[in-house]
Amino acid sequence: MSRLDRLARPVKPSGQRHFIIRDPAGVLIDVITPIPPNEEFVGQFAEDALPS
């Protein structure tokens, strides 16, 4: 596992992994990667409301 992978942990059970960094000018950069949502999050929705 790379250092970047260790830092970019899933923070949203809805299926997004964020890596946030501040550049030298103070601007926040948020890189978002879609990942599968966790089962607890998916369990809140009716089966027909989920993408196939």
CHARMM-style PDB file with segment names, atoms N, HN, CA, C and O in Angstrom:
ATOM      1  N   MET     1       0.863  -1.177   0.000  1.00  0.00      PROA
ATOM      2  CA  MET     1       0.000   0.000   0.000  1.00  0.00      PROA
ATOM      3  C   MET     1       0.907   1.237   0.000  1.00  0.00      PROA
ATOM      4  O   MET     1       1.834   1.342   0.803  1.00  0.00      PROA
ATOM      5  N   SER     2       0.624   2.163  -0.908  1.00  0.00      PROA
ATOM      6  HN  SER     2      -0.129   2.078  -1.561  1.00  0.00      PROA
ATOM      7  CA  SER     2       1.440   3.370  -0.979  1.00  0.00      PROA
ATOM      8  C   SER     2       1.081   4.344   0.139  1.00  0.00      PROA
ATOM      9  O   SER     2       0.035   4.218   0.776  1.00  0.00      PROA
ATOM     10  N   ARG     3       1.951   5.304   0.366  1.00  0.00      PROA
ATOM     11  HN  ARG     3       2.800   5.406  -0.151  1.00  0.00      PROA
ATOM     12  CA  ARG     3       1.688   6.329   1.384  1.00  0.00      PROA
ATOM     13  C   ARG     3       0.412   7.089   1.061  1.00  0.00      PROA
ATOM     14  O   ARG     3      -0.376   7.397   1.956  1.00  0.00      PROA
ATOM     15  N   LEU     4       0.207   7.394  -0.223  1.00  0.00      PROA
ATOM     16  HN  LEU     4       0.847   7.143  -0.949  1.00  0.00      PROA
ATOM     17  CA  LEU     4      -1.003   8.109  -0.634  1.00  0.00      PROA
ATOM     18  C   LEU     4      -2.251   7.275  -0.341  1.00  0.00      PROA
ATOM     19  O   LEU     4      -3.255   7.814   0.126  1.00  0.00      PROA
ATOM     20  N   ASP     5      -2.201   5.969  -0.610  1.00  0.00      PROA
ATOM     21  HN  ASP     5      -1.386   5.532  -0.990  1.00  0.00      PROA
ATOM     22  CA  ASP     5      -3.344   5.106  -0.308  1.00  0.00      PROA
ATOM     23  C   ASP     5      -3.646   5.080   1.181  1.00  0.00      PROA
ATOM     24  O   ASP     5      -4.811   5.042   1.577  1.00  0.00      PROA
ATOM     25  N   ARG     6      -2.612   5.098   2.008  1.00  0.00      PROA
ATOM     26  HN  ARG     6      -1.665   5.128   1.686  1.00  0.00      PROA
ATOM     27  CA  ARG     6      -2.839   5.105   3.459  1.00  0.00      PROA
ATOM     28  C   ARG     6      -3.475   6.415   3.905  1.00  0.00      PROA
ATOM     29  O   ARG     6      -4.272   6.427   4.843  1.00  0.00      PROA
ATOM     30  N   LEU     7      -3.133   7.511   3.249  1.00  0.00      PROA
ATOM     31  HN  LEU     7      -2.485   7.501   2.487  1.00  0.00      PROA
ATOM     32  CA  LEU     7      -3.684   8.810   3.622  1.00  0.00      PROA
ATOM     33  C   LEU     7      -5.104   9.007   3.089  1.00  0.00      PROA
ATOM     34  O   LEU     7      -5.901   9.715   3.704  1.00  0.00      PROA
ATOM     35  N   ALA     8      -5.422   8.399   1.969  1.00  0.00      PROA
ATOM     36  HN  ALA     8      -4.774   7.824   1.469  1.00  0.00      PROA
ATOM     37  CA  ALA     8      -6.721   8.592   1.318  1.00  0.00      PROA
ATOM     38  C   ALA     8      -7.688   7.509   1.795  1.00  0.00      PROA
ATOM     39  O   ALA     8      -7.999   6.577   1.054  1.00  0.00      PROA
ATOM     40  N   ARG     9      -8.136   7.633   2.975  1.00  0.00      PROA
ATOM     41  HN  ARG     9      -7.882   8.390   3.577  1.00  0.00      PROA
ATOM     42  CA  ARG     9      -9.046   6.653   3.573  1.00  0.00      PROA
ATOM     43  C   ARG     9     -10.493   6.995   3.211  1.00  0.00      PROA
ATOM     44  O   ARG     9     -10.827   8.167   3.037  1.00  0.00      PROA
ATOM     45  N   PRO    10     -11.361   5.969   3.096  1.00  0.00      PROA
ATOM     46  CA  PRO    10     -12.773   6.280   2.867  1.00  0.00      PROA
ATOM     47  C   PRO    10     -13.329   7.037   4.071  1.00  0.00      PROA
ATOM     48  O   PRO    10     -13.206   6.572   5.205  1.00  0.00      PROA
ATOM     49  N   VAL    11     -13.922   8.166   3.842  1.00  0.00      PROA
ATOM     50  HN  VAL    11     -14.022   8.544   2.921  1.00  0.00      PROA
ATOM     51  CA  VAL    11     -14.473   8.943   4.935  1.00  0.00      PROA
ATOM     52  C   VAL    11     -15.980   9.065   4.831  1.00  0.00      PROA
ATOM     53  O   VAL    11     -16.630   9.556   5.754  1.00  0.00      PROA
ATOM     54  N   LYS    12     -16.532   8.631   3.735  1.00  0.00      PROA
ATOM     55  HN  LYS    12     -16.004   8.233   2.985  1.00  0.00      PROA
ATOM     56  CA  LYS    12     -17.977   8.699   3.567  1.00  0.00      PROA
ATOM     57  C   LYS    12     -18.502   7.298   3.250  1.00  0.00      PROA
ATOM     58  O   LYS    12     -18.076   6.685   2.271  1.00  0.00      PROA
ATOM     59  N   PRO    13     -19.410   6.795   4.060  1.00  0.00      PROA
ATOM     60  CA  PRO    13     -19.949   5.461   3.785  1.00  0.00      PROA
ATOM     61  C   PRO    13     -20.770   5.431   2.498  1.00  0.00      PROA
ATOM     62  O   PRO    13     -21.117   4.356   2.008  1.00  0.00      PROA
ATOM     63  N   SER    14     -21.081   6.609   1.949  1.00  0.00      PROA
ATOM     64  HN  SER    14     -20.799   7.482   2.347  1.00  0.00      PROA
ATOM     65  CA  SER    14     -21.904   6.681   0.743  1.00  0.00      PROA
ATOM     66  C   SER    14     -21.133   6.325  -0.517  1.00  0.00      PROA
ATOM     67  O   SER    14     -21.734   6.251  -1.589  1.00  0.00      PROA
ATOM     68  N   GLY    15     -19.846   6.104  -0.433  1.00  0.00      PROA
ATOM     69  HN  GLY    15     -19.358   6.164   0.437  1.00  0.00      PROA
ATOM     70  CA  GLY    15     -19.087   5.662  -1.592  1.00  0.00      PROA
ATOM     71  C   GLY    15     -18.177   6.719  -2.184  1.00  0.00      PROA
ATOM     72  O   GLY    15     -18.115   6.874  -3.404  1.00  0.00      PROA
ATOM     73  N   GLN    16     -17.478   7.441  -1.341  1.00  0.00      PROA
ATOM     74  HN  GLN    16     -17.528   7.315  -0.350  1.00  0.00      PROA
ATOM     75  CA  GLN    16     -16.497   8.404  -1.816  1.00  0.00      PROA
ATOM     76  C   GLN    16     -15.252   8.321  -0.951  1.00  0.00      PROA
ATOM     77  O   GLN    16     -15.337   8.216   0.272  1.00  0.00      PROA
ATOM     78  N   ARG    17     -14.105   8.371  -1.596  1.00  0.00      PROA
ATOM     79  HN  ARG    17     -14.036   8.457  -2.590  1.00  0.00      PROA
ATOM     80  CA  ARG    17     -12.830   8.460  -0.883  1.00  0.00      PROA
ATOM     81  C   ARG    17     -12.272   9.840  -1.189  1.00  0.00      PROA
ATOM     82  O   ARG    17     -12.179  10.242  -2.349  1.00  0.00      PROA
ATOM     83  N   HSD    18     -11.901  10.559  -0.138  1.00  0.00      PROA
ATOM     84  HN  HSD    18     -11.977  10.233   0.804  1.00  0.00      PROA
ATOM     85  CA  HSD    18     -11.386  11.919  -0.285  1.00  0.00      PROA
ATOM     86  C   HSD    18      -9.924  11.980   0.100  1.00  0.00      PROA
ATOM     87  O   HSD    18      -9.481  11.328   1.046  1.00  0.00      PROA
ATOM     88  N   PHE    19      -9.188  12.774  -0.649  1.00  0.00      PROA
ATOM     89  HN  PHE    19      -9.548  13.304  -1.418  1.00  0.00      PROA
ATOM     90  CA  PHE    19      -7.834  13.150  -0.266  1.00  0.00      PROA
ATOM     91  C   PHE    19      -7.805  14.669  -0.345  1.00  0.00      PROA
ATOM     92  O   PHE    19      -7.954  15.238  -1.427  1.00  0.00      PROA
ATOM     93  N   ILE    20      -7.617  15.323   0.780  1.00  0.00      PROA
ATOM     94  HN  ILE    20      -7.496  14.861   1.659  1.00  0.00      PROA
ATOM     95  CA  ILE    20      -7.664  16.781   0.833  1.00  0.00      PROA
ATOM     96  C   ILE    20      -6.293  17.290   1.231  1.00  0.00      PROA
ATOM     97  O   ILE    20      -5.686  16.818   2.193  1.00  0.00      PROA
ATOM     98  N   ILE    21      -5.822  18.257   0.473  1.00  0.00      PROA
ATOM     99  HN  ILE    21      -6.315  18.641  -0.308  1.00  0.00      PROA
ATOM    100  CA  ILE    21      -4.510  18.850   0.753  1.00  0.00      PROA
ATOM    101  C   ILE    21      -4.619  20.358   0.558  1.00  0.00      PROA
ATOM    102  O   ILE    21      -5.435  20.836  -0.230  1.00  0.00      PROA
ATOM    103  N   ARG    22      -3.799  21.088   1.274  1.00  0.00      PROA
ATOM    104  HN  ARG    22      -3.136  20.700   1.914  1.00  0.00      PROA
ATOM    105  CA  ARG    22      -3.762  22.553   1.137  1.00  0.00      PROA
ATOM    106  C   ARG    22      -2.488  22.923   0.375  1.00  0.00      PROA
ATOM    107  O   ARG    22      -1.393  22.498   0.745  1.00  0.00      PROA
ATOM    108  N   ASP    23      -2.635  23.712  -0.686  1.00  0.00      PROA
ATOM    109  HN  ASP    23      -3.524  24.057  -0.987  1.00  0.00      PROA
ATOM    110  CA  ASP    23      -1.456  24.129  -1.446  1.00  0.00      PROA
ATOM    111  C   ASP    23      -0.745  25.275  -0.716  1.00  0.00      PROA
ATOM    112  O   ASP    23      -1.280  25.811   0.254  1.00  0.00      PROA
ATOM    113  N   PRO    24       0.436  25.649  -1.166  1.00  0.00      PROA
ATOM    114  CA  PRO    24       1.193  26.696  -0.464  1.00  0.00      PROA
ATOM    115  C   PRO    24       0.459  28.036  -0.349  1.00  0.00      PROA
ATOM    116  O   PRO    24       0.737  28.815   0.563  1.00  0.00      PROA
ATOM    117  N   ALA    25      -0.470  28.307  -1.260  1.00  0.00      PROA
ATOM    118  HN  ALA    25      -0.697  27.673  -2.000  1.00  0.00      PROA
ATOM    119  CA  ALA    25      -1.236  29.562  -1.205  1.00  0.00      PROA
ATOM    120  C   ALA    25      -2.430  29.452  -0.268  1.00  0.00      PROA
ATOM    121  O   ALA    25      -3.143  30.434  -0.061  1.00  0.00      PROA
ATOM    122  N   GLY    26      -2.657  28.270   0.303  1.00  0.00      PROA
ATOM    123  HN  GLY    26      -2.077  27.473   0.135  1.00  0.00      PROA
ATOM    124  CA  GLY    26      -3.765  28.091   1.238  1.00  0.00      PROA
ATOM    125  C   GLY    26      -5.039  27.556   0.618  1.00  0.00      PROA
ATOM    126  O   GLY    26      -6.051  27.423   1.307  1.00  0.00      PROA
ATOM    127  N   VAL    27      -5.010  27.240  -0.687  1.00  0.00      PROA
ATOM    128  HN  VAL    27      -4.188  27.348  -1.246  1.00  0.00      PROA
ATOM    129  CA  VAL    27      -6.189  26.707  -1.370  1.00  0.00      PROA
ATOM    130  C   VAL    27      -6.318  25.220  -1.047  1.00  0.00      PROA
ATOM    131  O   VAL    27      -5.349  24.469  -1.161  1.00  0.00      PROA
ATOM    132  N   LEU    28      -7.530  24.795  -0.640  1.00  0.00      PROA
ATOM    133  HN  LEU    28      -8.316  25.405  -0.547  1.00  0.00      PROA
ATOM    134  CA  LEU    28      -7.769  23.378  -0.383  1.00  0.00      PROA
ATOM    135  C   LEU    28      -8.092  22.665  -1.691  1.00  0.00      PROA
ATOM    136  O   LEU    28      -8.896  23.145  -2.491  1.00  0.00      PROA
ATOM    137  N   ILE    29      -7.460  21.521  -1.896  1.00  0.00      PROA
ATOM    138  HN  ILE    29      -6.807  21.132  -1.246  1.00  0.00      PROA
ATOM    139  CA  ILE    29      -7.713  20.699  -3.070  1.00  0.00      PROA
ATOM    140  C   ILE    29      -8.299  19.393  -2.565  1.00  0.00      PROA
ATOM    141  O   ILE    29      -7.681  18.699  -1.758  1.00  0.00      PROA
ATOM    142  N   ASP    30      -9.493  19.059  -3.041  1.00  0.00      PROA
ATOM    143  HN  ASP    30      -9.995  19.623  -3.697  1.00  0.00      PROA
ATOM    144  CA  ASP    30     -10.210  17.860  -2.610  1.00  0.00      PROA
ATOM    145  C   ASP    30     -10.321  16.914  -3.796  1.00  0.00      PROA
ATOM    146  O   ASP    30     -11.071  17.179  -4.735  1.00  0.00      PROA
ATOM    147  N   VAL    31      -9.584  15.822  -3.760  1.00  0.00      PROA
ATOM    148  HN  VAL    31      -8.974  15.607  -2.997  1.00  0.00      PROA
ATOM    149  CA  VAL    31      -9.624  14.813  -4.814  1.00  0.00      PROA
ATOM    150  C   VAL    31     -10.590  13.723  -4.347  1.00  0.00      PROA
ATOM    151  O   VAL    31     -10.402  13.136  -3.282  1.00  0.00      PROA
ATOM    152  N   ILE    32     -11.625  13.455  -5.150  1.00  0.00      PROA
ATOM    153  HN  ILE    32     -11.778  13.931  -6.015  1.00  0.00      PROA
ATOM    154  CA  ILE    32     -12.657  12.488  -4.775  1.00  0.00      PROA
ATOM    155  C   ILE    32     -12.621  11.321  -5.749  1.00  0.00      PROA
ATOM    156  O   ILE    32     -12.608  11.508  -6.965  1.00  0.00      PROA
ATOM    157  N   THR    33     -12.604  10.112  -5.195  1.00  0.00      PROA
ATOM    158  HN  THR    33     -12.614   9.959  -4.207  1.00  0.00      PROA
ATOM    159  CA  THR    33     -12.656   8.889  -5.988  1.00  0.00      PROA
ATOM    160  C   THR    33     -13.906   8.112  -5.592  1.00  0.00      PROA
ATOM    161  O   THR    33     -14.088   7.807  -4.414  1.00  0.00      PROA
ATOM    162  N   PRO    34     -14.774   7.785  -6.556  1.00  0.00      PROA
ATOM    163  CA  PRO    34     -15.939   6.962  -6.218  1.00  0.00      PROA
ATOM    164  C   PRO    34     -15.507   5.543  -5.834  1.00  0.00      PROA
ATOM    165  O   PRO    34     -14.668   4.938  -6.501  1.00  0.00      PROA
ATOM    166  N   ILE    35     -16.084   5.031  -4.763  1.00  0.00      PROA
ATOM    167  HN  ILE    35     -16.765   5.523  -4.221  1.00  0.00      PROA
ATOM    168  CA  ILE    35     -15.859   3.652  -4.321  1.00  0.00      PROA
ATOM    169  C   ILE    35     -17.222   3.061  -3.976  1.00  0.00      PROA
ATOM    170  O   ILE    35     -18.175   3.813  -3.773  1.00  0.00      PROA
ATOM    171  N   PRO    36     -17.340   1.751  -3.905  1.00  0.00      PROA
ATOM    172  CA  PRO    36     -18.633   1.168  -3.535  1.00  0.00      PROA
ATOM    173  C   PRO    36     -19.041   1.599  -2.127  1.00  0.00      PROA
ATOM    174  O   PRO    36     -18.207   1.625  -1.222  1.00  0.00      PROA
ATOM    175  N   PRO    37     -20.323   1.938  -1.935  1.00  0.00      PROA
ATOM    176  CA  PRO    37     -20.784   2.302  -0.589  1.00  0.00      PROA
ATOM    177  C   PRO    37     -20.767   1.080   0.327  1.00  0.00      PROA
ATOM    178  O   PRO    37     -20.841  -0.060  -0.129  1.00  0.00      PROA
ATOM    179  N   ASN    38     -20.668   1.349   1.638  1.00  0.00      PROA
ATOM    180  HN  ASN    38     -20.608   2.275   2.009  1.00  0.00      PROA
ATOM    181  CA  ASN    38     -20.658   0.215   2.564  1.00  0.00      PROA
ATOM    182  C   ASN    38     -22.075  -0.342   2.738  1.00  0.00      PROA
ATOM    183  O   ASN    38     -23.061   0.318   2.409  1.00  0.00      PROA
ATOM    184  N   GLU    39     -22.153  -1.553   3.254  1.00  0.00      PROA
ATOM    185  HN  GLU    39     -21.352  -2.089   3.522  1.00  0.00      PROA
ATOM    186  CA  GLU    39     -23.437  -2.251   3.366  1.00  0.00      PROA
ATOM    187  C   GLU    39     -24.417  -1.538   4.287  1.00  0.00      PROA
ATOM    188  O   GLU    39     -25.620  -1.539   4.028  1.00  0.00      PROA
ATOM    189  N   GLU    40     -23.921  -0.934   5.352  1.00  0.00      PROA
ATOM    190  HN  GLU    40     -22.944  -0.934   5.563  1.00  0.00      PROA
ATOM    191  CA  GLU    40     -24.791  -0.215   6.284  1.00  0.00      PROA
ATOM    192  C   GLU    40     -25.478   0.956   5.573  1.00  0.00      PROA
ATOM    193  O   GLU    40     -26.670   1.189   5.769  1.00  0.00      PROA
ATOM    194  N   PHE    41     -24.735   1.680   4.759  1.00  0.00      PROA
ATOM    195  HN  PHE    41     -23.766   1.491   4.600  1.00  0.00      PROA
ATOM    196  CA  PHE    41     -25.304   2.806   4.024  1.00  0.00      PROA
ATOM    197  C   PHE    41     -26.343   2.316   3.016  1.00  0.00      PROA
ATOM    198  O   PHE    41     -27.437   2.873   2.925  1.00  0.00      PROA
ATOM    199  N   VAL    42     -25.999   1.279   2.263  1.00  0.00      PROA
ATOM    200  HN  VAL    42     -25.110   0.827   2.337  1.00  0.00      PROA
ATOM    201  CA  VAL    42     -26.906   0.734   1.244  1.00  0.00      PROA
ATOM    202  C   VAL    42     -28.185   0.202   1.892  1.00  0.00      PROA
ATOM    203  O   VAL    42     -29.260   0.293   1.300  1.00  0.00      PROA
ATOM    204  N   GLY    43     -28.076  -0.353   3.104  1.00  0.00      PROA
ATOM    205  HN  GLY    43     -27.202  -0.426   3.585  1.00  0.00      PROA
ATOM    206  CA  GLY    43     -29.227  -0.923   3.791  1.00  0.00      PROA
ATOM    207  C   GLY    43     -30.304   0.087   4.151  1.00  0.00      PROA
ATOM    208  O   GLY    43     -31.411  -0.306   4.521  1.00  0.00      PROA
ATOM    209  N   GLN    44     -30.008   1.378   4.052  1.00  0.00      PROA
ATOM    210  HN  GLN    44     -29.109   1.697   3.752  1.00  0.00      PROA
ATOM    211  CA  GLN    44     -30.989   2.420   4.374  1.00  0.00      PROA
ATOM    212  C   GLN    44     -31.965   2.681   3.234  1.00  0.00      PROA
ATOM    213  O   GLN    44     -32.933   3.420   3.411  1.00  0.00      PROA
ATOM    214  N   PHE    45     -31.729   2.092   2.077  1.00  0.00      PROA
ATOM    215  HN  PHE    45     -30.942   1.492   1.933  1.00  0.00      PROA
ATOM    216  CA  PHE    45     -32.518   2.405   0.887  1.00  0.00      PROA
ATOM    217  C   PHE    45     -33.322   1.205   0.415  1.00  0.00      PROA
ATOM    218  O   PHE    45     -32.925   0.058   0.619  1.00  0.00      PROA
ATOM    219  N   ALA    46     -34.442   1.478  -0.210  1.00  0.00      PROA
ATOM    220  HN  ALA    46     -34.764   2.410  -0.376  1.00  0.00      PROA
ATOM    221  CA  ALA    46     -35.247   0.408  -0.805  1.00  0.00      PROA
ATOM    222  C   ALA    46     -34.454  -0.182  -1.966  1.00  0.00      PROA
ATOM    223  O   ALA    46     -33.718   0.530  -2.648  1.00  0.00      PROA
ATOM    224  N   GLU    47     -34.604  -1.467  -2.182  1.00  0.00      PROA
ATOM    225  HN  GLU    47     -35.202  -2.046  -1.628  1.00  0.00      PROA
ATOM    226  CA  GLU    47     -33.866  -2.169  -3.230  1.00  0.00      PROA
ATOM    227  C   GLU    47     -34.023  -1.522  -4.601  1.00  0.00      PROA
ATOM    228  O   GLU    47     -33.066  -1.443  -5.371  1.00  0.00      PROA
ATOM    229  N   ASP    48     -35.241  -1.056  -4.904  1.00  0.00      PROA
ATOM    230  HN  ASP    48     -36.019  -1.120  -4.279  1.00  0.00      PROA
ATOM    231  CA  ASP    48     -35.466  -0.462  -6.233  1.00  0.00      PROA
ATOM    232  C   ASP    48     -34.922   0.964  -6.353  1.00  0.00      PROA
ATOM    233  O   ASP    48     -34.956   1.541  -7.440  1.00  0.00      PROA
ATOM    234  N   ALA    49     -34.420   1.542  -5.256  1.00  0.00      PROA
ATOM    235  HN  ALA    49     -34.392   1.073  -4.373  1.00  0.00      PROA
ATOM    236  CA  ALA    49     -33.847   2.888  -5.309  1.00  0.00      PROA
ATOM    237  C   ALA    49     -32.348   2.858  -5.594  1.00  0.00      PROA
ATOM    238  O   ALA    49     -31.739   3.905  -5.811  1.00  0.00      PROA
ATOM    239  N   LEU    50     -31.755   1.679  -5.595  1.00  0.00      PROA
ATOM    240  HN  LEU    50     -32.250   0.828  -5.419  1.00  0.00      PROA
ATOM    241  CA  LEU    50     -30.314   1.558  -5.809  1.00  0.00      PROA
ATOM    242  C   LEU    50     -29.996   1.378  -7.288  1.00  0.00      PROA
ATOM    243  O   LEU    50     -30.782   0.780  -8.023  1.00  0.00      PROA
ATOM    244  N   PRO    51     -28.849   1.892  -7.729  1.00  0.00      PROA
ATOM    245  CA  PRO    51     -28.462   1.671  -9.118  1.00  0.00      PROA
ATOM    246  C   PRO    51     -28.162   0.193  -9.346  1.00  0.00      PROA
ATOM    247  O   PRO    51     -27.722  -0.518  -8.442  1.00  0.00      PROA
ATOM    248  N   SER    52     -28.409  -0.241 -10.554  1.00  0.00      PROA
ATOM    249  HN  SER    52     -28.767   0.336 -11.288  1.00  0.00      PROA
ATOM    250  CA  SER    52     -28.161  -1.672 -10.850  1.00  0.00      PROA
ATOM    251  C   SER    52     -26.785  -1.902 -11.416  1.00  0.00      PROA
ATOM    252  OT1 SER    52     -26.423  -3.040 -11.716  1.00  0.00      PROA
TER     253      SER     52
END
